[in-house]
Amino acid sequence: MDQAGLFPALAMTRWIQFASVSIMFGAALFWTCIDMAAPRARAATARLLRVAALSAAVSGVFWLAAILVNMTGSASAIFDPATLRLFFFETPFGAIAILRLILFAAVVLIAIRPWSNRVLFSLNLLVGALLLISQAWLGHAAEGGAMTILVYCVHVLSAAAWVGSLPPLVFALAELRGLEPAGSSKQTRRVLSRYSVMAMVAVGLIVVSGAVNAGFRSGFSPGRFLGTDYGLVLLVKTAGVIAMLGLACFNRFVIMPATGIASTGDEQAARLRISVTLELALGVLVLAAAALLGITPPPG
C-alpha cells in the first residue's frame, strides 16, 4: 500500500480510536462526578461503554498495524515475525505498543464481563485514561521532551472529559424528561450545575494546554502555521472548539436559568437536549480534526 492510500486509513483509525477512548473516559467520569438517581441513563451509558471499549480495541490494533505498514511500506510486514520483533523490541515506541496491546486485551475483557455499573465505570475510567496518555508516544508529542508529553496528556484527558461526558448527559436529560414538570426542572438544574463545574475545568485546561502545545509546535511564532496543511487543520479544530464553547455557554447561561420557570421549563429542556446533542456532534468533528492533526507534518 502506498503512502497516499494509507493516509486516509490511518486518519480514520485514529478518529475511531480517539472517539471510542474519549467515551470510555468521559462517560465514566460523568457518573463519577454526577450523583443522581437515573437508572435508565446509567444503563444506557453502560451499554455505550461496552460498545466503545470493543471499538477502542479493534481500532487500536488497526492503528498499530497502520503504523507498521507506514514504516515498512508493505502490508505483509504485519505478518512477518522478524519485522514484528523489530517493531516491538527495537523501535522507540515498541514498549508503548506492547502496553497498548495489553490494554486492548483488558478492554475486551471489560466489555464482555457482566460487571456492575459502578465497577464498569471505574474500569473504563482507568483504562481509558491509560490509553489516552499512552497516545502521546505515537504522535508529534513524542518528538518533544517531557514537558510536551505532559501538556499533551493534560490536553487529551481534558478533551475526553468534555466530549466523552456529553452522551451520558444526553441520556440523563432524556430520563429527566419523564419526571413531573416541577421535578424535571429542579433535577435538570441540579445536574447541569454539577456538570458545568466539571466542564468548565475541562475547557479551561483544554484552552491552556492547546495554546501551549501550539506554541511548542510553532516555536511560539504562530505565523509559521500560515499557508501550511498543519495550520489549516489546526484552524478547523480551533473553530470547532470555539463553536462547542459557544454552545456550552448558551446552555449554561441562557437555557439553564430558564428551566426553572414553570411556563417555559419544558420547552427550554427540549431545546437543551437538542443543543447538547449538537455540541456532541461538533465534538466528534473536533476529534476527527485532532486525529488528522496528529499525522499532518508540522511546520519545520
Backbone hydrogen bonds in HBPLUS format (Angstrom, degrees):
<---DONOR---> <-ACCEPTOR-->    atom                        ^
c    i                          cat <-CA-CA->   ^        H-A-AA   ^      H-
h    n   atom  resd res      DA  || num        DHA   H-A  angle D-A-AA Bond
n    s   type  num  typ     dist DA aas  dist angle  dist       angle   num
A0006-LEU N   A0002-ASP O   3.00 MM   4  6.24 142.5  2.14 146.7 158.3     1
A0007-PHE N   A0003-GLN O   3.07 MM   4  6.15 149.4  2.17 150.2 155.2     2
A0010-LEU N   A0006-LEU O   2.90 MM   4  6.11 158.6  1.95 161.5 168.5     3
A0011-ALA N   A0007-PHE O   2.92 MM   4  6.12 161.0  1.95 155.2 160.5     4
A0012-MET N   A0008-PRO O   2.90 MM   4  6.06 158.3  1.94 148.0 153.7     5
A0013-THR N   A0009-ALA O   3.01 MM   4  6.19 165.2  2.03 148.6 152.3     6
A0014-ARG N   A0010-LEU O   3.05 MM   4  6.17 156.9  2.11 145.0 151.5     7
A0015-TRP N   A0011-ALA O   2.96 MM   4  6.15 153.1  2.04 144.4 152.0     8
A0016-ILE N   A0012-MET O   2.96 MM   4  6.24 169.3  1.97 158.0 159.4     9
A0017-GLN N   A0013-THR O   2.92 MM   4  6.01 156.8  1.97 142.7 150.1    10
A0018-PHE N   A0014-ARG O   2.80 MM   4  5.97 165.7  1.82 152.9 156.4    11
A0019-ALA N   A0015-TRP O   2.94 MM   4  6.14 169.8  1.95 155.1 157.9    12
A0020-SER N   A0016-ILE O   2.90 MM   4  5.97 164.1  1.92 149.3 154.3    13
A0021-VAL N   A0017-GLN O   2.95 MM   4  6.01 173.8  1.95 156.6 158.6    14
A0022-SER N   A0018-PHE O   2.90 MM   4  5.88 150.6  1.99 143.2 152.2    15
A0023-ILE N   A0019-ALA O   3.09 MM   4  6.27 153.0  2.17 143.9 150.0    16
A0024-MET N   A0020-SER O   3.00 MM   4  6.32 158.0  2.05 145.9 152.5    17
A0025-PHE N   A0021-VAL O   3.00 MM   4  6.23 164.8  2.02 152.1 154.4    18
A0026-GLY N   A0022-SER O   2.74 MM   4  5.69 160.1  1.78 151.9 156.5    19
A0027-ALA N   A0023-ILE O   2.93 MM   4  5.28 152.9  2.01 131.6 140.6    20
A0029-LEU N   A0025-PHE O   2.93 MM   4  6.07 151.0  2.01 145.3 154.4    21
A0030-PHE N   A0026-GLY O   2.93 MM   4  6.14 146.6  2.04 144.5 153.0    22
A0032-THR N   A0029-LEU O   3.03 MM   3  4.89 133.2  2.26  94.1 107.9    23
A0033-CYS N   A0029-LEU O   2.96 MM   4  6.23 144.5  2.09 151.9 160.3    24
A0033-CYS N   A0030-PHE O   3.17 MM   3  5.33 126.9  2.47  97.0 109.8    25
A0034-ILE N   A0030-PHE O   2.75 MM   4  5.82 149.1  1.85 152.4 162.6    26
A0042-ARG N   A0038-ALA O   2.95 MM   4  6.17 160.1  1.99 159.3 165.6    27
A0043-ALA N   A0039-PRO O   2.94 MM   4  6.05 156.1  2.00 142.4 149.1    28
A0044-ALA N   A0040-ARG O   2.90 MM   4  6.08 156.4  1.96 145.1 151.6    29
A0045-THR N   A0041-ALA O   2.94 MM   4  6.13 152.8  2.02 142.6 150.2    30
A0046-ALA N   A0042-ARG O   2.90 MM   4  6.16 153.6  1.97 146.4 153.6    31
A0047-ARG N   A0043-ALA O   3.04 MM   4  6.36 156.2  2.10 148.1 153.5    32
A0048-LEU N   A0044-ALA O   2.99 MM   4  6.25 158.9  2.03 146.2 152.4    33
A0049-LEU N   A0045-THR O   2.82 MM   4  6.05 155.0  1.88 151.9 158.9    34
A0050-ARG N   A0046-ALA O   3.13 MM   4  6.39 150.6  2.22 144.9 151.5    35
A0051-VAL N   A0047-ARG O   3.17 MM   4  6.50 159.1  2.22 149.4 154.5    36
A0052-ALA N   A0048-LEU O   2.82 MM   4  6.05 163.9  1.85 154.3 159.5    37
A0053-ALA N   A0049-LEU O   2.85 MM   4  5.94 152.5  1.93 143.8 151.0    38
A0054-LEU N   A0050-ARG O   3.18 MM   4  6.40 164.6  2.20 146.2 149.0    39
A0055-SER N   A0051-VAL O   2.92 MM   4  6.13 159.9  1.96 150.7 157.2    40
A0056-ALA N   A0052-ALA O   2.78 MM   4  5.94 149.5  1.87 145.3 153.8    41
A0057-ALA N   A0053-ALA O   3.03 MM   4  6.31 154.8  2.09 147.5 153.5    42
A0058-VAL N   A0054-LEU O   3.05 MM   4  6.30 169.2  2.06 154.1 156.1    43
A0059-SER N   A0055-SER O   2.92 MM   4  5.95 168.8  1.93 151.6 155.0    44
A0060-GLY N   A0056-ALA O   2.86 MM   4  5.69 146.3  1.98 136.7 146.7    45
A0061-VAL N   A0057-ALA O   3.12 MM   4  6.29 155.9  2.18 145.6 150.4    46
A0062-PHE N   A0058-VAL O   3.08 MM   4  6.36 163.1  2.11 150.9 155.8    47
A0063-TRP N   A0059-SER O   2.83 MM   4  5.99 145.0  1.95 141.9 152.0    48
A0064-LEU N   A0060-GLY O   3.10 MM   4  6.39 161.4  2.14 147.9 150.9    49
A0065-ALA N   A0061-VAL O   2.96 MM   4  6.23 155.9  2.02 147.1 154.5    50
A0066-ALA N   A0062-PHE O   2.82 MM   4  6.03 151.8  1.90 146.4 154.0    51
A0067-ILE N   A0063-TRP O   2.96 MM   4  6.27 150.1  2.05 148.7 156.9    52
A0068-LEU N   A0064-LEU O   3.04 MM   4  6.33 156.8  2.10 147.1 152.7    53
A0069-VAL N   A0065-ALA O   2.95 MM   4  6.23 160.0  1.99 150.6 156.0    54
A0070-ASN N   A0066-ALA O   2.87 MM   4  5.98 154.1  1.94 143.6 151.3    55
A0071-MET N   A0067-ILE O   2.96 MM   4  6.19 144.9  2.08 143.9 153.1    56
A0072-THR N   A0068-LEU O   3.00 MM   4  6.22 155.8  2.06 150.1 156.2    57
A0073-GLY N   A0069-VAL O   2.62 MM   4  5.26 146.7  1.73 145.5 153.9    58
A0077-ALA N   A0074-SER O   3.27 MM   3  5.71 159.8  2.31 107.6 113.5    59
A0078-ILE N   A0075-ALA O   3.25 MM   3  6.01 163.7  2.28 118.5 122.0    60
A0079-PHE N   A0076-SER O   3.07 MM   3  5.70 152.4  2.15 115.4 122.1    61
A0080-ASP N   A0077-ALA O   3.22 MM   3  4.98 165.7  2.25 100.9 105.2    62
A0084-LEU N   A0080-ASP O   2.95 MM   4  6.18 161.5  1.99 159.6 165.7    63
A0085-ARG N   A0081-PRO O   2.91 MM   4  6.08 153.3  1.98 146.1 153.0    64
A0086-LEU N   A0082-ALA O   3.08 MM   4  6.35 159.7  2.12 146.1 151.1    65
A0087-PHE N   A0083-THR O   2.84 MM   4  6.06 157.7  1.89 149.2 156.1    66
A0088-PHE N   A0084-LEU O   2.94 MM   4  6.10 166.7  1.96 153.8 155.7    67
A0089-PHE N   A0085-ARG O   2.93 MM   4  5.79 146.4  2.05 145.2 153.9    68
A0090-GLU N   A0086-LEU O   2.82 MM   4  4.80 141.9  1.97 132.1 135.8    69
A0094-GLY N   A0091-THR O   3.20 MM   3  5.19 168.8  2.21 109.7 111.5    70
A0097-ALA N   A0093-PHE O   2.96 MM   4  6.21 153.0  2.03 148.7 156.6    71
A0098-ILE N   A0094-GLY O   2.99 MM   4  6.30 154.3  2.06 149.5 155.8    72
A0099-LEU N   A0095-ALA O   2.97 MM   4  6.22 161.1  2.00 146.6 151.9    73
A0100-ARG N   A0096-ILE O   2.88 MM   4  6.10 158.9  1.92 150.7 156.0    74
A0101-LEU N   A0097-ALA O   3.02 MM   4  6.27 150.4  2.11 144.1 151.9    75
A0102-ILE N   A0098-ILE O   3.04 MM   4  6.37 153.1  2.11 149.9 157.1    76
A0103-LEU N   A0099-LEU O   2.93 MM   4  6.27 154.5  1.99 147.5 155.2    77
A0104-PHE N   A0100-ARG O   2.80 MM   4  6.06 147.9  1.90 146.3 155.3    78
A0105-ALA N   A0101-LEU O   3.03 MM   4  6.31 150.7  2.12 143.0 150.1    79
A0106-ALA N   A0102-ILE O   2.99 MM   4  6.32 153.3  2.06 144.9 152.7    80
A0107-VAL N   A0103-LEU O   2.79 MM   4  6.04 146.2  1.90 143.6 153.8    81
A0108-VAL N   A0104-PHE O   3.05 MM   4  6.35 154.2  2.12 146.8 151.6    82
A0109-LEU N   A0105-ALA O   3.16 MM   4  6.45 159.7  2.20 145.9 151.1    83
A0110-ILE N   A0106-ALA O   2.86 MM   4  6.13 155.9  1.91 149.6 156.7    84
A0111-ALA N   A0107-VAL O   2.95 MM   4  6.19 150.9  2.03 145.7 153.5    85
A0112-ILE N   A0108-VAL O   3.08 MM   4  6.30 149.4  2.17 151.2 158.0    86
A0113-ARG N   A0109-LEU O   3.14 MM   4  6.03 141.4  2.30 148.9 155.9    87
A0115-TRP N   A0113-ARG O   2.95 MM   2  5.68 136.9  2.14 102.9  91.3    88
A0120-LEU N   A0116-SER O   2.84 MM   4  6.01 166.7  1.86 160.9 165.5    89
A0121-PHE N   A0117-ASN O   2.84 MM   4  5.99 162.7  1.87 152.5 156.3    90
A0122-SER N   A0118-ARG O   3.06 MM   4  6.26 160.3  2.10 145.3 150.6    91
A0123-LEU N   A0119-VAL O   2.92 MM   4  6.12 164.2  1.95 156.9 160.4    92
A0124-ASN N   A0120-LEU O   3.04 MM   4  6.18 161.9  2.07 149.5 154.6    93
A0125-LEU N   A0121-PHE O   2.95 MM   4  6.09 153.9  2.02 147.0 154.4    94
A0126-LEU N   A0122-SER O   3.09 MM   4  6.33 159.2  2.14 148.1 152.6    95
A0127-VAL N   A0123-LEU O   2.93 MM   4  6.06 171.2  1.94 159.4 159.5    96
A0128-GLY N   A0124-ASN O   2.79 MM   4  5.44 149.5  1.88 135.4 145.7    97
A0129-ALA N   A0125-LEU O   3.15 MM   4  6.10 153.0  2.22 132.9 139.7    98
A0130-LEU N   A0126-LEU O   3.09 MM   4  6.43 158.8  2.14 150.1 155.6    99
A0131-LEU N   A0127-VAL O   2.92 MM   4  6.17 158.1  1.97 152.6 158.4   100
A0132-LEU N   A0128-GLY O   2.97 MM   4  6.16 156.5  2.02 148.5 155.0   101
A0133-ILE N   A0129-ALA O   2.94 MM   4  6.13 167.4  1.96 153.6 156.8   102
A0134-SER N   A0130-LEU O   2.97 MM   4  6.02 162.0  2.00 146.0 151.3   103
A0135-GLN N   A0132-LEU O   3.26 MM   3  5.45 144.8  2.39 100.5 110.2   104
A0136-ALA N   A0133-ILE O   3.09 MM   3  5.90 163.8  2.12 121.0 125.5   105
A0137-TRP N   A0134-SER O   3.29 MM   3  6.00 156.6  2.34 117.3 121.2   106
A0138-LEU N   A0135-GLN O   2.93 MM   3  5.25 165.2  1.95 117.1 120.5   107
A0142-ALA N   A0139-GLY O   3.22 MM   3  5.93 148.9  2.32 116.2 122.6   108
A0143-GLU N   A0140-HIS O   2.94 MM   3  5.51 153.9  2.01 115.8 123.7   109
A0144-GLY N   A0141-ALA O   3.10 MM   3  5.54 154.3  2.17 110.4 117.7   110
A0149-ILE N   A0145-GLY O   3.21 MM   4  6.58 158.9  2.26 151.4 157.0   111
A0150-LEU N   A0146-ALA O   2.92 MM   4  6.14 156.9  1.97 148.9 155.6   112
A0151-VAL N   A0147-MET O   2.94 MM   4  6.15 163.8  1.97 151.3 154.9   113
A0152-TYR N   A0148-THR O   2.97 MM   4  6.17 156.0  2.03 144.7 151.7   114
A0153-CYS N   A0149-ILE O   2.92 MM   4  6.16 159.7  1.96 150.4 155.4   115
A0154-VAL N   A0150-LEU O   3.04 MM   4  6.33 161.5  2.08 152.6 156.9   116
A0155-HIS N   A0151-VAL O   2.97 MM   4  6.15 155.7  2.03 146.2 153.4   117
A0156-VAL N   A0152-TYR O   2.91 MM   4  6.20 166.9  1.93 163.4 164.3   118
A0157-LEU N   A0153-CYS O   3.04 MM   4  6.05 162.2  2.07 149.3 154.7   119
A0158-SER N   A0154-VAL O   3.04 MM   4  6.04 157.6  2.10 142.6 149.0   120
A0159-ALA N   A0155-HIS O   2.93 MM   4  6.11 159.1  1.97 148.2 154.5   121
A0160-ALA N   A0156-VAL O   2.93 MM   4  5.99 158.7  1.97 143.1 149.0   122
A0161-ALA N   A0157-LEU O   2.95 MM   4  6.09 147.5  2.05 139.6 148.8   123
A0162-TRP N   A0158-SER O   3.07 MM   4  6.34 147.8  2.17 144.3 152.0   124
A0163-VAL N   A0159-ALA O   2.89 MM   4  6.06 162.9  1.92 164.4 162.4   125
A0164-GLY N   A0160-ALA O   2.82 MM   4  5.11 138.9  1.99 125.3 138.6   126
A0166-LEU N   A0163-VAL O   3.21 MM   3  5.58 159.2  2.25 110.2 116.4   127
A0169-LEU N   A0165-SER O   3.29 MM   4  6.42 144.7  2.42 139.4 149.3   128
A0170-VAL N   A0166-LEU O   2.95 MM   4  6.25 153.5  2.02 155.4 162.0   129
A0171-PHE N   A0167-PRO O   2.96 MM   4  6.32 158.0  2.01 152.6 159.0   130
A0172-ALA N   A0168-PRO O   2.84 MM   4  6.00 158.8  1.88 145.1 150.7   131
A0173-LEU N   A0169-LEU O   2.94 MM   4  6.14 162.5  1.97 150.3 154.7   132
A0174-ALA N   A0170-VAL O   2.99 MM   4  6.16 152.1  2.07 146.2 153.8   133
A0175-GLU N   A0171-PHE O   3.02 MM   4  6.34 151.8  2.11 147.2 154.5   134
A0176-LEU N   A0172-ALA O   2.96 MM   4  6.21 156.4  2.01 150.3 157.1   135
A0177-ARG N   A0173-LEU O   3.18 MM   4  6.33 129.6  2.45 135.1 146.8   136
A0177-ARG N   A0174-ALA O   3.27 MM   3  5.21 136.6  2.47  92.0 103.8   137
A0178-GLY N   A0175-GLU O   3.09 MM   3  5.71 152.3  2.17 113.8 120.5   138
A0179-LEU N   A0176-LEU O   3.08 MM   3  5.48 164.5  2.10 113.0 117.9   139
A0184-SER N   A0180-GLU O   2.71 MM   4  5.80 158.9  1.75 165.7 172.7   140
A0185-SER N   A0181-PRO O   3.02 MM   4  6.17 165.9  2.04 151.2 153.5   141
A0186-LYS N   A0182-ALA O   3.13 MM   4  6.33 165.0  2.15 148.8 153.0   142
A0187-GLN N   A0183-GLY O   2.93 MM   4  6.02 167.5  1.95 150.3 154.0   143
A0188-THR N   A0184-SER O   2.81 MM   4  5.86 160.5  1.85 150.0 156.4   144
A0189-ARG N   A0185-SER O   3.00 MM   4  6.14 164.6  2.03 148.7 152.3   145
A0190-ARG N   A0186-LYS O   3.06 MM   4  6.26 151.9  2.14 142.1 150.3   146
A0191-VAL N   A0187-GLN O   2.87 MM   4  6.11 164.9  1.89 158.1 161.1   147
A0192-LEU N   A0188-THR O   2.92 MM   4  6.06 169.6  1.93 153.9 157.2   148
A0193-SER N   A0189-ARG O   2.91 MM   4  5.92 149.3  2.00 140.7 149.1   149
A0194-ARG N   A0190-ARG O   3.19 MM   4  6.42 161.2  2.23 147.3 151.1   150
A0195-TYR N   A0191-VAL O   2.82 MM   4  6.00 161.8  1.85 152.1 158.5   151
A0196-SER N   A0192-LEU O   2.80 MM   4  5.74 156.3  1.85 143.2 149.3   152
A0199-ALA N   A0195-TYR O   2.86 MM   4  6.10 164.6  1.88 158.2 163.4   153
A0200-MET N   A0196-SER O   2.82 MM   4  5.86 157.2  1.88 144.7 150.4   154
A0201-VAL N   A0197-VAL O   3.16 MM   4  6.38 159.2  2.21 148.8 153.6   155
A0202-ALA N   A0198-MET O   3.06 MM   4  6.30 162.1  2.09 148.3 153.5   156
A0203-VAL N   A0199-ALA O   2.81 MM   4  6.01 164.2  1.83 154.6 158.9   157
A0204-GLY N   A0200-MET O   2.95 MM   4  6.03 161.9  1.98 144.9 150.0   158
A0205-LEU N   A0201-VAL O   3.08 MM   4  6.31 160.2  2.12 149.2 154.0   159
A0206-ILE N   A0202-ALA O   2.87 MM   4  6.11 149.9  1.96 147.7 157.1   160
A0207-VAL N   A0203-VAL O   2.95 MM   4  6.19 166.2  1.97 157.7 159.4   161
A0208-VAL N   A0204-GLY O   3.12 MM   4  6.30 171.7  2.13 150.4 152.8   162
A0209-SER N   A0205-LEU O   2.89 MM   4  5.82 163.9  1.92 146.5 151.4   163
A0210-GLY N   A0206-ILE O   2.79 MM   4  5.66 151.0  1.88 142.3 151.4   164
A0211-ALA N   A0207-VAL O   3.00 MM   4  6.09 157.7  2.05 144.3 149.9   165
A0212-VAL N   A0208-VAL O   2.98 MM   4  6.23 161.8  2.01 151.9 157.2   166
A0213-ASN N   A0209-SER O   2.84 MM   4  5.92 159.0  1.89 144.9 151.3   167
A0214-ALA N   A0210-GLY O   2.92 MM   4  6.08 158.9  1.96 145.7 151.4   168
A0215-GLY N   A0211-ALA O   2.94 MM   4  6.15 146.7  2.05 139.6 149.3   169
A0216-PHE N   A0212-VAL O   2.91 MM   4  6.28 151.4  1.99 149.2 156.5   170
A0217-ARG N   A0213-ASN O   3.00 MM   4  6.31 156.9  2.05 147.7 153.9   171
A0218-SER N   A0214-ALA O   2.94 MM   4  6.13 149.2  2.04 146.7 154.5   172
A0219-GLY N   A0215-GLY O   2.82 MM   4  5.55 116.2  2.24 142.5 155.8   173
A0220-PHE N   A0215-GLY O   2.74 MM   5  4.17 141.4  1.88 130.3 135.0   174
A0221-SER N   A0218-SER O   3.27 MM   3  5.31 139.0  2.44  96.2 106.0   175
A0224-ARG N   A0221-SER O   2.95 MM   3  5.99 173.7  1.96 136.7 138.6   176
A0225-PHE N   A0222-PRO O   3.03 MM   3  5.79 164.1  2.05 123.0 127.4   177
A0226-LEU N   A0223-GLY O   3.18 MM   3  5.44 148.9  2.28 105.3 113.7   178
A0228-THR N   A0225-PHE O   3.19 MM   3  5.67 154.4  2.26 138.9 135.2   179
A0232-LEU N   A0228-THR O   3.08 MM   4  6.38 149.8  2.18 144.3 152.3   180
A0233-VAL N   A0229-ASP O   3.01 MM   4  6.29 166.1  2.03 156.3 158.6   181
A0234-LEU N   A0230-TYR O   2.92 MM   4  6.08 159.4  1.96 149.5 156.1   182
A0235-LEU N   A0231-GLY O   2.90 MM   4  6.03 146.3  2.01 139.0 148.0   183
A0236-VAL N   A0232-LEU O   3.02 MM   4  6.35 156.4  2.08 148.6 154.3   184
A0237-LYS N   A0233-VAL O   2.93 MM   4  6.19 161.6  1.97 151.1 156.3   185
A0238-THR N   A0234-LEU O   2.88 MM   4  6.04 161.2  1.91 147.7 153.0   186
A0239-ALA N   A0235-LEU O   2.90 MM   4  6.08 157.5  1.95 148.1 154.2   187
A0240-GLY N   A0236-VAL O   3.01 MM   4  6.25 153.2  2.08 146.1 153.0   188
A0241-VAL N   A0237-LYS O   2.99 MM   4  6.33 157.5  2.05 150.9 156.7   189
A0242-ILE N   A0238-THR O   2.94 MM   4  6.19 158.7  1.98 150.5 156.2   190
A0243-ALA N   A0239-ALA O   2.97 MM   4  6.20 154.6  2.03 145.1 152.0   191
A0244-MET N   A0240-GLY O   2.93 MM   4  6.20 157.0  1.98 148.8 155.2   192
A0245-LEU N   A0241-VAL O   2.84 MM   4  6.07 157.3  1.89 149.1 155.8   193
A0246-GLY N   A0242-ILE O   2.87 MM   4  6.12 151.1  1.96 145.5 153.3   194
A0247-LEU N   A0243-ALA O   3.04 MM   4  6.34 156.7  2.09 147.9 153.3   195
A0248-ALA N   A0244-MET O   2.87 MM   4  6.13 159.0  1.92 151.0 157.4   196
A0249-CYS N   A0245-LEU O   2.93 MM   4  6.15 157.1  1.98 148.8 154.3   197
A0250-PHE N   A0246-GLY O   2.98 MM   4  6.19 154.0  2.05 143.4 151.0   198
A0251-ASN N   A0247-LEU O   2.87 MM   4  6.14 156.8  1.92 152.0 157.9   199
A0252-ARG N   A0248-ALA O   2.94 MM   4  6.13 159.4  1.98 146.7 152.5   200
A0253-PHE N   A0249-CYS O   2.84 MM   4  5.82 170.4  1.85 154.6 157.2   201
A0254-VAL N   A0250-PHE O   2.99 MM   4  5.18 142.3  2.13 131.0 137.8   202
A0255-ILE N   A0250-PHE O   3.09 MM   5  6.53 160.4  2.13 154.8 161.0   203
A0256-MET N   A0251-ASN O   2.86 MM   5  5.83 153.5  1.93 152.4 160.0   204
A0258-ALA N   A0255-ILE O   3.00 MM   3  5.31 123.9  2.33 105.8 120.7   205
A0259-THR N   A0256-MET O   3.13 MM   3  5.38 148.7  2.23 107.1 116.0   206
A0261-ILE N   A0258-ALA O   3.09 MM   3  5.47 166.7  2.10 113.4 117.5   207
A0264-THR N   A0261-ILE O   3.08 MM   3  5.62 142.8  2.23 115.3 125.3   208
A0265-GLY N   A0261-ILE O   2.68 MM   4  5.23 128.8  1.94 163.6 179.1   209
A0268-GLN N   A0264-THR O   2.89 MM   4  6.05 162.2  1.92 160.2 165.9   210
A0269-ALA N   A0265-GLY O   2.84 MM   4  6.01 149.2  1.93 146.6 155.7   211
A0270-ALA N   A0266-ASP O   3.09 MM   4  6.35 151.6  2.17 144.1 150.5   212
A0271-ARG N   A0267-GLU O   3.08 MM   4  6.41 156.8  2.14 145.0 151.4   213
A0272-LEU N   A0268-GLN O   2.80 MM   4  6.00 147.6  1.91 144.3 154.1   214
A0273-ARG N   A0269-ALA O   3.05 MM   4  6.36 155.3  2.11 147.5 152.0   215
A0274-ILE N   A0270-ALA O   3.19 MM   4  6.48 160.0  2.24 148.0 153.0   216
A0275-SER N   A0271-ARG O   2.87 MM   4  6.07 158.4  1.91 150.0 156.5   217
A0276-VAL N   A0272-LEU O   2.87 MM   4  6.08 162.3  1.90 156.0 159.9   218
A0277-THR N   A0273-ARG O   3.01 MM   4  6.12 154.7  2.07 142.3 149.5   219
A0278-LEU N   A0274-ILE O   2.95 MM   4  6.21 153.4  2.02 146.1 153.3   220
A0279-GLU N   A0275-SER O   2.89 MM   4  6.16 150.7  1.97 143.7 152.5   221
A0280-LEU N   A0276-VAL O   2.90 MM   4  6.20 148.0  2.01 144.2 152.6   222
A0281-ALA N   A0277-THR O   2.99 MM   4  6.33 155.4  2.05 146.5 152.8   223
A0282-LEU N   A0278-LEU O   2.98 MM   4  6.28 158.0  2.03 150.8 156.2   224
A0283-GLY N   A0279-GLU O   2.93 MM   4  6.17 146.8  2.04 139.9 149.9   225
A0283-GLY N   A0280-LEU O   3.03 MM   3  4.86 113.0  2.49  90.1 106.9   226
A0284-VAL N   A0280-LEU O   2.98 MM   4  6.35 149.2  2.07 151.7 158.9   227
A0285-LEU N   A0281-ALA O   3.20 MM   4  6.54 153.0  2.28 143.4 150.3   228
A0286-VAL N   A0282-LEU O   2.85 MM   4  6.17 149.0  1.95 148.6 158.0   229
A0287-LEU N   A0283-GLY O   2.97 MM   4  6.26 150.1  2.07 145.3 153.0   230
A0288-ALA N   A0284-VAL O   3.09 MM   4  6.40 142.1  2.24 137.5 147.8   231
A0289-ALA N   A0285-LEU O   3.04 MM   4  6.42 153.7  2.11 146.6 152.7   232
A0290-ALA N   A0286-VAL O   2.89 MM   4  6.21 151.8  1.97 145.3 153.8   233
A0291-ALA N   A0287-LEU O   2.86 MM   4  6.08 152.7  1.93 145.3 152.2   234
A0292-LEU N   A0288-ALA O   3.01 MM   4  6.29 154.8  2.07 146.1 152.8   235
A0293-LEU N   A0289-ALA O   2.79 MM   4  5.96 150.4  1.88 145.6 154.8   236
A0294-GLY N   A0290-ALA O   3.16 MM   4  6.33 147.9  2.27 144.4 150.3   237
A0295-ILE N   A0292-LEU O   3.21 MM   3  5.62 154.0  2.28 108.5 115.8   238
A0296-THR N   A0293-LEU O   3.26 MM   3  5.11 164.9  2.28 102.1 106.4   239
